[in-house]
């Protein structure tokens, strides 16, 4: 080791049985704030809310469309309406795109071996509204969405 190089000590992380984590260095021991612990508990609470535990009512909206731009605009419209009425919203969650492929003969006689392939893509989004009130549900039922958008609503 030359005179210009210095040895850097890496802090050691020590697990303590409480909810706090203590970082131990050679000279100074400091405590990490409890914000990390509260984030974990908040995530667990969100999972509990999704499952409908503790008597929570969840309004699950599943939106489907052939065009993704129209779908995104209608999802934004649904979310704006729900936010106006102070509803708790989880999502939009993009679901996997469903692809349907069709193969068709180009010609029935001479060129029978040549075929064309067509596909239809169905884009999907999922929105959960937790504990909606009557005004929120009424506003969502009166919502006017563009044609080509399919909406499924379930109460859980």
N, C-alpha and C positions, 0 to 999 in steps of 0.2 A: 504494500500500500504506500503510495507516494504521499507527499505532504499536502498536495492540493485535494486529494480525495478524502472524504469523510465517511465514516460508517454510519448508515441510517438505521435506526432501530424501528422495527415494526411493532405497533401496539398489539398486545395479546387480548383476545376477547375471552372473558371468563363467564361461564354460565352460573347464575345465582338462582336458587329455587323460587325467588319471588318473581314479580312481573317485570322487574327492571333488569337491564343488562349493564354490567360494570366493565369499563374498559380500563385495563391495568397497564400502565406504562412504567418505565424504570423509576421515574421521579414523581409523576402525578397520577392520581386515580380520579377519574371523572365519571359521572353517571349520565347515561343517555336518557333523554326525556321519555315520558310514557307515551308519546304520540304514536310510536310504532305499535305498542300494545293496543291502544285504542283503535288504530286502523284495522287490526286483525279482528277485534270484537265487532267493529262496524260491518266488516265483510260477512261475518257469521250471522249478524242480524239481517243483512240483506238476503242471505240465503234462506233464512227462516221465513222472511216475508214472501219470497217467491214460492215457497212450499205451501203457503196458506196456513201456517201454524198460528196459534193464539187467536183464532176467530177472525182473522183478517180476510176481507173480501177482495178478490182480485178479478179485475175485468181484463181478460186476455183478448187482444185484438190481433188477428192474423190477416195481413194484407197481401194480395197476390196480383201481379200484372205481367203483361208481356213486355212492356217497355220499362226500363229501370228509371228513366227520367220522370215519367209520369208517376211511377210508384213512389219515388223519393219526394216529389212535390206533395202528393196526397198524404204521405206519412208526416211531413212537416206541418201540413194543415191540421191533421189530427192532434199532433203534439201541441201546436199553438192553442188550439181550442181547449185542450185539457189543462194547459198551464194557465190560461186565463181564469179558470175556475179553481185554481190552487189545488191541483191533484198531484199526488206523488206518482212519477212516471219512471219505469224501468225500460230502457230501450231507446231507439229501435234496434233490435237484434237481427242482423242479416242471416237468414236461413239459406241452406244450400239451394242453388239454382237447379230447377228440374229441367232436364233436356230430353225432349222426345224427338227421336229420329225416325224418318220415314224414307224408305227406298222404293222408287217407282221405276218401272220399265220405260225407256224412252220410246220404243217402238215395239209393237207386238209381233212383227213378222221377221224381217231381215236382220234388223239391228237389235235382236232380242237380248244379247249379252250386255248391251250398254244400258247403264242405269243412272238415274239421278237421285241424289240424296237431299232431303230437306229436313230442317230441324225447327222445333219450336222451343223457345226458352221461356220458362215461367220463373220470374223473380219473386222472392218472398221476404217479408219482414214481419217481426213479432214485437208487439208493444204490450207491456203490462201496466195497468193503472191500479194502484193499490188504494183501497178504501175510497172508491168514488162516491161523491154525494149525488143527490137527485139532479142538481143543476148541471153537473158534468155529463151525466148520462143523457139528459134531455138535449144538451148542446151537441153531443156526438150523434144522436139519432137525427137531428135536424141538419146535419152537415151535408153539403152538396159536393160530391167528389166527381172527377171526370169519368167518362165511360171507359170501360176496359179495366177497371180496378175492382177486384173482388174482395169483399170484407167478410170475415167470420168473427163473430163476437161470442165469447163464452164467459159465464160467471163461474168462478171457482171458489 
